[in-house]
């Protein structure tokens, strides 16, 4: 429906805007515009848009006047029209549903009495920086340039689902939603507090989503969104009621990075299925969701995941089936419970001894996962630390042994004690040396009698003991002499231990070679 506005019925404030529009000139109603900035709105409390409800007619513009200008406003030949309004109180509802606006729209430091309705509208550019709004309905919005909501204060939901923004989207410094009152945490918000406060689900953003310093009292929803450049949530503060999702970004696709340095998220951060080719940077972040998942990044493809200097995570971490090139997480950051089944990574940082990384694998909610140990060992081999890789493989076999029936654990424990499942081969040499010394001393003190004295070679206690210990090795001593009494039992013991030791060595070495 076309809005018809009679210029003769305009107020003085509205006439200023009407006359400036075709010339593309700005109108600033603030009392001290020269000192205005996004951090100091006018330098005068009276210029703060939060107090805009008290502004008088000298600063008031009806929304229907703005709509008439944007849809069918006056034009001057040779001039580029544009709506550039600062410090105004906008009464009524700015309704541009499915409208096409050829001019850039700048409404800065304004106070809106009602949430603008821009569903399906097509705009050149939209700037609402530093304004106060009860909400914004702009699903399926089309913007040829950028969308700026920098430092806005929006009590209700910002609905931008399905929007297509050719340029960047700025919500840096914005404050969205209302903090829950301590005494009435469940008090319903008439502006839609149950909805996500920022809805960019399935939106397409040509360059960057810039949300540095964003404060959101409610869910930020980015699931299915496509961002050509980076998403920047540095210093953002996301807060939802207990058990809720602070950042819902399932299947988010980012062109470069998702930065969230010093992010404070009280609630679940859900990045399941996201595609982040370069870096997911959560350095110095604080993630907290007691009793639930604090970070869910399952089935993701990520270049690098950074949690450097982050606070210990409160809640669980789910990285199942994700693929990463680099995983930079200090051991102290991991929570008590993790889900890492199928997690793949090529490099671990910082490089630490295996003993500091292994406790993480014990925290897997699903219990013993052979693949998790294989993946950790592969990362150490990639780094050239074969000793650490062997330590991980040994820990894997010990962990596996705990899952076996009691009767089946004996053989594994024997291999562990004897040769560390083949990953500690020097133990075999130690056992052989100990047994060799024991037998050599015993048989030196008491030479066993020869079976055929006339044919027997000279007795050598060392080679006699080796003959007993080493299967398939014959120095001619064992068959020539026959000990008696307890020395006979000692010889039987040496033969049995030799076979057991040889078998465990063969099994362990074979397993070790098969892992290479």
SEMI-623988 format. One record per residue (C-alpha): y, x, z; residue number from 1. Coordinates in nm, 2 decimals, always signed. Layout:
N
[site [Y X Z] NUM]
...
//
This chain:
516
[site [+0.00 +0.00 +0.00] 1]
[site [+0.34 +0.14 -0.10] 2]
[site [+0.59 +0.19 +0.17] 3]
[site [+0.94 +0.08 +0.08] 4]
[site [+1.22 +0.23 +0.29] 5]
[site [+1.58 +0.12 +0.24] 6]
[site [+1.80 +0.43 +0.26] 7]
[site [+2.08 +0.21 +0.40] 8]
[site [+1.86 +0.13 +0.71] 9]
[site [+1.80 +0.49 +0.80] 10]
[site [+1.92 +0.63 +1.13] 11]
[site [+2.14 +0.94 +1.13] 12]
[site [+1.85 +1.16 +1.21] 13]
[site [+1.63 +1.01 +0.94] 14]
[site [+1.92 +1.04 +0.69] 15]
[site [+1.93 +1.42 +0.75] 16]
[site [+1.56 +1.44 +0.67] 17]
[site [+1.59 +1.22 +0.37] 18]
[site [+1.87 +1.42 +0.22] 19]
[site [+1.71 +1.76 +0.29] 20]
[site [+1.37 +1.66 +0.14] 21]
[site [+1.45 +1.68 -0.23] 22]
[site [+1.62 +2.02 -0.18] 23]
[site [+1.33 +2.16 +0.01] 24]
[site [+1.56 +2.24 +0.31] 25]
[site [+1.46 +2.24 +0.67] 26]
[site [+1.59 +2.01 +0.94] 27]
[site [+1.58 +2.14 +1.30] 28]
[site [+1.66 +1.90 +1.58] 29]
[site [+1.61 +2.15 +1.86] 30]
[site [+1.90 +2.22 +2.09] 31]
[site [+1.85 +2.60 +2.07] 32]
[site [+1.67 +2.66 +1.74] 33]
[site [+1.78 +3.02 +1.71] 34]
[site [+1.56 +3.13 +2.01] 35]
[site [+1.26 +2.92 +1.91] 36]
[site [+0.92 +3.08 +1.87] 37]
[site [+0.56 +2.97 +1.90] 38]
[site [+0.54 +3.13 +2.25] 39]
[site [+0.88 +2.99 +2.38] 40]
[site [+0.94 +2.65 +2.23] 41]
[site [+1.32 +2.66 +2.20] 42]
[site [+1.37 +2.84 +2.53] 43]
[site [+1.47 +2.51 +2.67] 44]
[site [+1.24 +2.27 +2.86] 45]
[site [+1.41 +1.98 +2.68] 46]
[site [+1.28 +2.13 +2.35] 47]
[site [+0.92 +2.14 +2.46] 48]
[site [+0.73 +1.89 +2.24] 49]
[site [+0.53 +1.79 +2.55] 50]
[site [+0.85 +1.62 +2.67] 51]
[site [+0.91 +1.46 +2.33] 52]
[site [+0.85 +1.11 +2.46] 53]
[site [+1.19 +1.13 +2.62] 54]
[site [+1.38 +1.25 +2.31] 55]
[site [+1.64 +1.00 +2.20] 56]
[site [+1.72 +0.85 +1.86] 57]
[site [+1.91 +1.17 +1.76] 58]
[site [+1.57 +1.34 +1.73] 59]
[site [+1.35 +1.04 +1.63] 60]
[site [+1.21 +0.99 +1.29] 61]
[site [+0.98 +0.70 +1.20] 62]
[site [+0.64 +0.79 +1.05] 63]
[site [+0.69 +0.53 +0.77] 64]
[site [+1.01 +0.73 +0.66] 65]
[site [+0.80 +1.05 +0.63] 66]
[site [+0.53 +0.87 +0.44] 67]
[site [+0.78 +0.72 +0.19] 68]
[site [+0.93 +1.07 +0.13] 69]
[site [+0.59 +1.23 +0.08] 70]
[site [+0.45 +0.96 -0.15] 71]
[site [+0.75 +0.86 -0.35] 72]
[site [+1.05 +1.05 -0.22] 73]
[site [+1.37 +1.14 -0.41] 74]
[site [+1.37 +1.44 -0.63] 75]
[site [+1.65 +1.66 -0.78] 76]
[site [+1.61 +1.84 -1.11] 77]
[site [+1.56 +2.22 -1.06] 78]
[site [+1.47 +2.19 -0.69] 79]
[site [+1.14 +2.21 -0.52] 80]
[site [+1.11 +1.93 -0.27] 81]
[site [+0.94 +1.98 +0.06] 82]
[site [+0.92 +1.83 +0.41] 83]
[site [+1.03 +2.08 +0.66] 84]
[site [+1.10 +1.92 +1.00] 85]
[site [+1.12 +2.09 +1.34] 86]
[site [+1.16 +1.95 +1.68] 87]
[site [+1.14 +1.58 +1.60] 88]
[site [+0.98 +1.28 +1.77] 89]
[site [+0.76 +1.10 +1.52] 90]
[site [+0.72 +0.73 +1.61] 91]
[site [+0.45 +0.51 +1.46] 92]
[site [+0.15 +0.64 +1.27] 93]
[site [+0.18 +0.88 +0.97] 94]
[site [-0.08 +0.72 +0.74] 95]
[site [-0.16 +0.92 +0.43] 96]
[site [-0.52 +0.80 +0.38] 97]
[site [-0.63 +0.89 +0.03] 98]
[site [-0.28 +0.98 -0.06] 99]
[site [-0.17 +1.26 -0.29] 100]
[site [+0.12 +1.47 -0.18] 101]
[site [+0.27 +1.72 -0.42] 102]
[site [+0.49 +1.89 -0.16] 103]
[site [+0.42 +2.12 +0.13] 104]
[site [+0.43 +1.95 +0.47] 105]
[site [+0.57 +2.14 +0.77] 106]
[site [+0.61 +1.95 +1.09] 107]
[site [+0.66 +2.21 +1.36] 108]
[site [+0.74 +2.16 +1.73] 109]
[site [+0.71 +1.78 +1.68] 110]
[site [+0.59 +1.51 +1.91] 111]
[site [+0.37 +1.25 +1.76] 112]
[site [+0.33 +0.92 +1.94] 113]
[site [+0.02 +0.83 +1.74] 114]
[site [-0.25 +1.04 +1.57] 115]
[site [-0.18 +1.10 +1.20] 116]
[site [-0.43 +0.96 +0.96] 117]
[site [-0.49 +1.19 +0.67] 118]
[site [-0.85 +1.10 +0.57] 119]
[site [-0.92 +1.19 +0.21] 120]
[site [-0.56 +1.30 +0.15] 121]
[site [-0.47 +1.58 -0.09] 122]
[site [-0.19 +1.81 +0.02] 123]
[site [-0.04 +2.13 -0.10] 124]
[site [-0.01 +2.28 +0.25] 125]
[site [+0.00 +2.13 +0.60] 126]
[site [+0.17 +2.30 +0.90] 127]
[site [+0.17 +2.13 +1.24] 128]
[site [+0.22 +2.44 +1.45] 129]
[site [+0.34 +2.41 +1.81] 130]
[site [+0.33 +2.03 +1.79] 131]
[site [+0.19 +1.78 +2.04] 132]
[site [-0.04 +1.51 +1.91] 133]
[site [-0.27 +1.25 +2.06] 134]
[site [-0.53 +1.34 +1.79] 135]
[site [-0.57 +1.40 +1.42] 136]
[site [-0.79 +1.22 +1.17] 137]
[site [-0.83 +1.42 +0.85] 138]
[site [-1.19 +1.41 +0.74] 139]
[site [-1.24 +1.50 +0.38] 140]
[site [-0.89 +1.63 +0.36] 141]
[site [-0.80 +1.85 +0.06] 142]
[site [-0.55 +2.12 +0.10] 143]
[site [-0.46 +2.36 -0.18] 144]
[site [-0.30 +2.61 +0.06] 145]
[site [-0.34 +2.67 +0.43] 146]
[site [-0.38 +2.44 +0.73] 147]
[site [-0.19 +2.55 +1.04] 148]
[site [-0.25 +2.40 +1.38] 149]
[site [-0.14 +2.71 +1.57] 150]
[site [-0.04 +2.66 +1.93] 151]
[site [-0.08 +2.28 +1.89] 152]
[site [-0.16 +2.07 +2.20] 153]
[site [-0.39 +1.79 +2.10] 154]
[site [-0.53 +1.56 +2.36] 155]
[site [-0.79 +1.38 +2.14] 156]
[site [-1.03 +1.49 +1.87] 157]
[site [-0.92 +1.69 +1.56] 158]
[site [-1.13 +1.54 +1.29] 159]
[site [-1.16 +1.77 +0.99] 160]
[site [-1.52 +1.71 +0.90] 161]
[site [-1.59 +1.76 +0.53] 162]
[site [-1.24 +1.90 +0.47] 163]
[site [-1.18 +2.15 +0.18] 164]
[site [-0.91 +2.40 +0.25] 165]
[site [-0.85 +2.65 -0.03] 166]
[site [-0.67 +2.89 +0.20] 167]
[site [-0.71 +2.97 +0.57] 168]
[site [-0.72 +2.74 +0.88] 169]
[site [-0.53 +2.85 +1.18] 170]
[site [-0.59 +2.70 +1.53] 171]
[site [-0.49 +3.02 +1.72] 172]
[site [-0.34 +2.95 +2.05] 173]
[site [-0.41 +2.58 +2.03] 174]
[site [-0.51 +2.37 +2.33] 175]
[site [-0.75 +2.09 +2.24] 176]
[site [-0.88 +1.82 +2.47] 177]
[site [-0.81 +1.75 +2.83] 178]
[site [-0.96 +1.93 +3.13] 179]
[site [-1.18 +1.71 +3.33] 180]
[site [-1.01 +1.60 +3.65] 181]
[site [-1.20 +1.75 +3.95] 182]
[site [-1.22 +1.41 +4.13] 183]
[site [-1.30 +1.21 +3.82] 184]
[site [-1.51 +1.43 +3.59] 185]
[site [-1.67 +1.14 +3.41] 186]
[site [-1.35 +0.94 +3.35] 187]
[site [-1.35 +0.82 +2.99] 188]
[site [-1.07 +0.95 +2.76] 189]
[site [-0.93 +0.67 +2.54] 190]
[site [-0.86 +0.92 +2.27] 191]
[site [-1.23 +1.01 +2.23] 192]
[site [-1.31 +1.28 +2.48] 193]
[site [-1.68 +1.22 +2.42] 194]
[site [-1.63 +1.35 +2.06] 195]
[site [-1.61 +1.72 +1.98] 196]
[site [-1.25 +1.82 +2.02] 197]
[site [-1.25 +2.02 +1.69] 198]
[site [-1.47 +1.89 +1.41] 199]
[site [-1.50 +2.12 +1.11] 200]
[site [-1.86 +2.04 +1.04] 201]
[site [-1.95 +2.07 +0.67] 202]
[site [-1.59 +2.18 +0.59] 203]
[site [-1.53 +2.44 +0.32] 204]
[site [-1.26 +2.70 +0.40] 205]
[site [-1.16 +2.94 +0.13] 206]
[site [-1.06 +3.24 +0.34] 207]
[site [-1.05 +3.26 +0.72] 208]
[site [-1.08 +3.04 +1.02] 209]
[site [-0.84 +3.19 +1.27] 210]
[site [-0.89 +3.06 +1.63] 211]
[site [-0.78 +3.36 +1.84] 212]
[site [-0.69 +3.23 +2.19] 213]
[site [-0.81 +2.88 +2.13] 214]
[site [-0.86 +2.67 +2.44] 215]
[site [-1.10 +2.38 +2.39] 216]
[site [-1.20 +2.14 +2.66] 217]
[site [-1.48 +1.99 +2.46] 218]
[site [-1.72 +2.09 +2.18] 219]
[site [-1.61 +2.29 +1.88] 220]
[site [-1.82 +2.18 +1.59] 221]
[site [-1.88 +2.40 +1.29] 222]
[site [-2.23 +2.31 +1.18] 223]
[site [-2.28 +2.33 +0.81] 224]
[site [-1.93 +2.47 +0.75] 225]
[site [-1.87 +2.74 +0.49] 226]
[site [-1.60 +3.00 +0.55] 227]
[site [-1.53 +3.24 +0.27] 228]
[site [-1.39 +3.51 +0.50] 229]
[site [-1.43 +3.55 +0.87] 230]
[site [-1.43 +3.32 +1.18] 231]
[site [-1.22 +3.47 +1.46] 232]
[site [-1.27 +3.34 +1.81] 233]
[site [-1.14 +3.64 +1.99] 234]
[site [-1.01 +3.55 +2.34] 235]
[site [-1.11 +3.18 +2.29] 236]
[site [-1.20 +2.97 +2.60] 237]
[site [-1.46 +2.70 +2.53] 238]
[site [-1.55 +2.46 +2.81] 239]
[site [-1.78 +2.16 +2.82] 240]
[site [-1.94 +1.97 +3.10] 241]
[site [-2.26 +2.11 +3.24] 242]
[site [-2.55 +2.11 +2.99] 243]
[site [-2.32 +2.05 +2.69] 244]
[site [-2.27 +2.25 +2.37] 245]
[site [-1.94 +2.45 +2.37] 246]
[site [-1.98 +2.58 +2.01] 247]
[site [-2.20 +2.39 +1.77] 248]
[site [-2.23 +2.60 +1.45] 249]
[site [-2.58 +2.54 +1.31] 250]
[site [-2.62 +2.66 +0.95] 251]
[site [-2.27 +2.80 +0.95] 252]
[site [-2.21 +3.03 +0.65] 253]
[site [-1.96 +3.31 +0.69] 254]
[site [-1.84 +3.55 +0.42] 255]
[site [-1.80 +3.85 +0.65] 256]
[site [-1.78 +3.83 +1.03] 257]
[site [-1.79 +3.60 +1.32] 258]
[site [-1.57 +3.76 +1.58] 259]
[site [-1.58 +3.63 +1.94] 260]
[site [-1.46 +3.93 +2.14] 261]
[site [-1.38 +3.83 +2.50] 262]
[site [-1.50 +3.48 +2.43] 263]
[site [-1.55 +3.26 +2.74] 264]
[site [-1.80 +2.99 +2.67] 265]
[site [-1.91 +2.76 +2.95] 266]
[site [-2.18 +2.56 +2.77] 267]
[site [-2.43 +2.63 +2.49] 268]
[site [-2.33 +2.85 +2.19] 269]
[site [-2.55 +2.72 +1.91] 270]
[site [-2.56 +2.93 +1.59] 271]
[site [-2.91 +2.83 +1.48] 272]
[site [-2.96 +2.90 +1.11] 273]
[site [-2.62 +3.07 +1.06] 274]
[site [-2.57 +3.32 +0.79] 275]
[site [-2.34 +3.61 +0.89] 276]
[site [-2.37 +3.90 +0.65] 277]
[site [-2.18 +4.16 +0.85] 278]
[site [-2.11 +4.12 +1.22] 279]
[site [-2.15 +3.87 +1.50] 280]
[site [-1.93 +4.04 +1.76] 281]
[site [-1.96 +3.90 +2.11] 282]
[site [-1.84 +4.22 +2.28] 283]
[site [-1.69 +4.16 +2.63] 284]
[site [-1.79 +3.79 +2.60] 285]
[site [-1.89 +3.57 +2.89] 286]
[site [-2.16 +3.32 +2.81] 287]
[site [-2.27 +3.08 +3.07] 288]
[site [-2.49 +2.77 +3.07] 289]
[site [-2.69 +2.76 +3.39] 290]
[site [-3.03 +2.61 +3.36] 291]
[site [-3.01 +2.59 +2.98] 292]
[site [-2.97 +2.80 +2.66] 293]
[site [-2.65 +3.00 +2.68] 294]
[site [-2.69 +3.15 +2.33] 295]
[site [-2.91 +3.00 +2.06] 296]
[site [-2.92 +3.20 +1.74] 297]
[site [-3.26 +3.12 +1.61] 298]
[site [-3.36 +3.14 +1.24] 299]
[site [-3.03 +3.33 +1.16] 300]
[site [-2.96 +3.61 +0.92] 301]
[site [-2.71 +3.84 +1.07] 302]
[site [-2.60 +4.19 +0.98] 303]
[site [-2.51 +4.31 +1.33] 304]
[site [-2.52 +4.14 +1.66] 305]
[site [-2.29 +4.30 +1.92] 306]
[site [-2.29 +4.22 +2.29] 307]
[site [-2.14 +4.55 +2.40] 308]
[site [-1.98 +4.54 +2.75] 309]
[site [-2.05 +4.17 +2.77] 310]
[site [-2.11 +4.01 +3.11] 311]
[site [-2.47 +3.93 +3.21] 312]
[site [-2.56 +3.61 +3.03] 313]
[site [-2.62 +3.31 +3.25] 314]
[site [-2.88 +3.09 +3.09] 315]
[site [-3.15 +3.16 +2.83] 316]
[site [-3.11 +3.34 +2.50] 317]
[site [-3.30 +3.22 +2.19] 318]
[site [-3.32 +3.46 +1.89] 319]
[site [-3.65 +3.33 +1.75] 320]
[site [-3.72 +3.41 +1.39] 321]
[site [-3.38 +3.57 +1.33] 322]
[site [-3.34 +3.88 +1.11] 323]
[site [-3.08 +4.15 +1.20] 324]
[site [-3.00 +4.50 +1.08] 325]
[site [-2.85 +4.61 +1.41] 326]
[site [-2.90 +4.47 +1.76] 327]
[site [-2.65 +4.62 +2.00] 328]
[site [-2.72 +4.47 +2.34] 329]
[site [-2.73 +4.67 +2.66] 330]
[site [-3.03 +4.59 +2.88] 331]
[site [-2.81 +4.45 +3.16] 332]
[site [-2.67 +4.18 +2.94] 333]
[site [-3.00 +4.00 +2.88] 334]
[site [-3.08 +3.70 +3.11] 335]
[site [-3.40 +3.64 +3.31] 336]
[site [-3.55 +3.43 +3.03] 337]
[site [-3.54 +3.49 +2.66] 338]
[site [-3.71 +3.36 +2.34] 339]
[site [-3.76 +3.64 +2.09] 340]
[site [-4.07 +3.54 +1.91] 341]
[site [-4.04 +3.65 +1.54] 342]
[site [-3.71 +3.83 +1.60] 343]
[site [-3.67 +4.12 +1.35] 344]
[site [-3.43 +4.40 +1.36] 345]
[site [-3.41 +4.75 +1.21] 346]
[site [-3.20 +4.94 +1.46] 347]
[site [-3.13 +4.91 +1.83] 348]
[site [-2.81 +5.03 +2.00] 349]
[site [-2.73 +5.20 +2.22] 350]
[site [-3.03 +5.43 +2.19] 351]
[site [-3.21 +5.42 +2.53] 352]
[site [-3.55 +5.53 +2.66] 353]
[site [-3.83 +5.28 +2.60] 354]
[site [-3.87 +5.22 +2.97] 355]
[site [-3.52 +5.05 +2.98] 356]
[site [-3.60 +4.82 +2.68] 357]
[site [-3.95 +4.71 +2.78] 358]
[site [-3.86 +4.48 +3.07] 359]
[site [-3.69 +4.25 +2.81] 360]
[site [-4.03 +4.18 +2.65] 361]
[site [-4.17 +4.07 +2.99] 362]
[site [-3.90 +3.80 +3.01] 363]
[site [-4.03 +3.61 +2.70] 364]
[site [-4.08 +3.25 +2.80] 365]
[site [-4.38 +3.23 +2.57] 366]
[site [-4.57 +3.51 +2.75] 367]
[site [-4.73 +3.80 +2.58] 368]
[site [-4.60 +3.85 +2.22] 369]
[site [-4.77 +4.14 +2.03] 370]
[site [-4.51 +4.12 +1.75] 371]
[site [-4.22 +4.19 +2.00] 372]
[site [-4.38 +4.52 +2.10] 373]
[site [-4.46 +4.61 +1.74] 374]
[site [-4.09 +4.54 +1.65] 375]
[site [-3.96 +4.75 +1.93] 376]
[site [-4.19 +5.04 +1.84] 377]
[site [-4.09 +5.01 +1.47] 378]
[site [-3.72 +5.04 +1.58] 379]
[site [-3.79 +5.36 +1.77] 380]
[site [-3.98 +5.50 +1.48] 381]
[site [-3.69 +5.42 +1.25] 382]
[site [-3.47 +5.61 +1.49] 383]
[site [-3.71 +5.91 +1.48] 384]
[site [-3.82 +5.87 +1.85] 385]
[site [-4.19 +5.87 +1.81] 386]
[site [-4.25 +5.94 +2.18] 387]
[site [-4.07 +5.62 +2.27] 388]
[site [-4.26 +5.43 +2.00] 389]
[site [-4.59 +5.55 +2.16] 390]
[site [-4.47 +5.44 +2.50] 391]
[site [-4.40 +5.09 +2.37] 392]
[site [-4.75 +5.07 +2.20] 393]
[site [-4.91 +5.18 +2.53] 394]
[site [-4.71 +4.91 +2.72] 395]
[site [-4.83 +4.66 +2.46] 396]
[site [-5.20 +4.73 +2.52] 397]
[site [-5.15 +4.72 +2.90] 398]
[site [-4.97 +4.39 +2.87] 399]
[site [-5.25 +4.26 +2.65] 400]
[site [-5.51 +4.37 +2.90] 401]
[site [-5.36 +4.13 +3.16] 402]
[site [-5.44 +3.84 +2.93] 403]
[site [-5.81 +3.93 +2.92] 404]
[site [-6.09 +3.80 +3.15] 405]
[site [-6.16 +4.02 +3.44] 406]
[site [-6.48 +4.16 +3.30] 407]
[site [-6.31 +4.26 +2.98] 408]
[site [-6.03 +4.45 +3.16] 409]
[site [-6.26 +4.73 +3.28] 410]
[site [-6.31 +4.89 +2.94] 411]
[site [-5.94 +4.88 +2.87] 412]
[site [-5.85 +5.02 +3.21] 413]
[site [-6.10 +5.30 +3.15] 414]
[site [-5.94 +5.38 +2.81] 415]
[site [-5.60 +5.37 +2.98] 416]
[site [-5.70 +5.61 +3.26] 417]
[site [-5.88 +5.84 +3.03] 418]
[site [-5.65 +5.88 +2.73] 419]
[site [-5.38 +5.62 +2.76] 420]
[site [-5.54 +5.42 +2.49] 421]
[site [-5.51 +5.72 +2.26] 422]
[site [-5.13 +5.75 +2.31] 423]
[site [-5.17 +6.01 +2.59] 424]
[site [-5.42 +6.25 +2.43] 425]
[site [-5.34 +6.53 +2.67] 426]
[site [-5.51 +6.33 +2.94] 427]
[site [-5.84 +6.39 +2.77] 428]
[site [-5.78 +6.77 +2.78] 429]
[site [-5.70 +6.73 +3.15] 430]
[site [-6.02 +6.54 +3.23] 431]
[site [-6.23 +6.78 +3.03] 432]
[site [-6.08 +7.08 +3.21] 433]
[site [-6.13 +6.92 +3.55] 434]
[site [-6.50 +6.84 +3.47] 435]
[site [-6.55 +7.18 +3.31] 436]
[site [-6.42 +7.36 +3.62] 437]
[site [-6.63 +7.14 +3.85] 438]
[site [-6.95 +7.20 +3.66] 439]
[site [-6.89 +7.57 +3.60] 440]
[site [-6.83 +7.63 +3.97] 441]
[site [-7.13 +7.42 +4.08] 442]
[site [-7.37 +7.59 +3.84] 443]
[site [-7.23 +7.94 +3.91] 444]
[site [-7.32 +7.89 +4.27] 445]
[site [-7.67 +7.76 +4.18] 446]
[site [-7.83 +7.86 +3.85] 447]
[site [-8.07 +7.60 +3.72] 448]
[site [-8.42 +7.74 +3.65] 449]
[site [-8.52 +7.80 +3.29] 450]
[site [-8.78 +7.58 +3.13] 451]
[site [-8.93 +7.87 +2.95] 452]
[site [-8.82 +8.19 +3.12] 453]
[site [-8.96 +8.41 +2.85] 454]
[site [-8.76 +8.23 +2.57] 455]
[site [-8.45 +8.12 +2.75] 456]
[site [-8.11 +8.28 +2.67] 457]
[site [-7.89 +8.42 +2.94] 458]
[site [-7.74 +8.15 +3.16] 459]
[site [-7.37 +8.08 +3.11] 460]
[site [-7.23 +7.82 +3.35] 461]
[site [-6.93 +7.74 +3.14] 462]
[site [-7.12 +7.68 +2.81] 463]
[site [-7.39 +7.50 +3.00] 464]
[site [-7.13 +7.26 +3.14] 465]
[site [-6.98 +7.22 +2.79] 466]
[site [-7.33 +7.14 +2.65] 467]
[site [-7.35 +6.86 +2.91] 468]
[site [-7.00 +6.73 +2.85] 469]
[site [-6.97 +6.73 +2.47] 470]
[site [-7.20 +6.50 +2.28] 471]
[site [-7.33 +6.63 +1.95] 472]
[site [-7.24 +6.99 +2.05] 473]
[site [-7.53 +7.23 +2.12] 474]
[site [-7.48 +7.57 +2.26] 475]
[site [-7.85 +7.60 +2.34] 476]
[site [-7.79 +7.59 +2.72] 477]
[site [-7.88 +7.23 +2.80] 478]
[site [-8.22 +7.25 +2.64] 479]
[site [-8.31 +7.58 +2.80] 480]
[site [-8.24 +7.50 +3.17] 481]
[site [-8.33 +7.21 +3.40] 482]
[site [-8.14 +7.17 +3.72] 483]
[site [-8.31 +7.02 +4.02] 484]
[site [-8.20 +6.81 +4.32] 485]
[site [-7.84 +6.70 +4.34] 486]
[site [-7.76 +6.94 +4.06] 487]
[site [-7.97 +6.73 +3.83] 488]
[site [-7.77 +6.43 +3.93] 489]
[site [-7.45 +6.62 +3.86] 490]
[site [-7.58 +6.71 +3.51] 491]
[site [-7.65 +6.34 +3.45] 492]
[site [-7.30 +6.25 +3.57] 493]
[site [-7.14 +6.51 +3.33] 494]
[site [-7.34 +6.38 +3.04] 495]
[site [-7.24 +6.01 +3.11] 496]
[site [-6.88 +6.09 +3.17] 497]
[site [-6.88 +6.31 +2.85] 498]
[site [-7.01 +6.02 +2.64] 499]
[site [-6.76 +5.77 +2.80] 500]
[site [-6.47 +6.02 +2.75] 501]
[site [-6.57 +6.09 +2.39] 502]
[site [-6.60 +5.72 +2.31] 503]
[site [-6.26 +5.63 +2.47] 504]
[site [-6.10 +5.93 +2.29] 505]
[site [-6.24 +5.81 +1.96] 506]
[site [-6.14 +5.45 +2.01] 507]
[site [-5.79 +5.55 +2.12] 508]
[site [-5.73 +5.80 +1.85] 509]
[site [-5.85 +5.55 +1.59] 510]
[site [-5.62 +5.29 +1.72] 511]
[site [-5.33 +5.53 +1.72] 512]
[site [-5.39 +5.64 +1.36] 513]
[site [-5.42 +5.28 +1.25] 514]
[site [-5.07 +5.21 +1.39] 515]
[site [-4.91 +5.49 +1.19] 516]
//
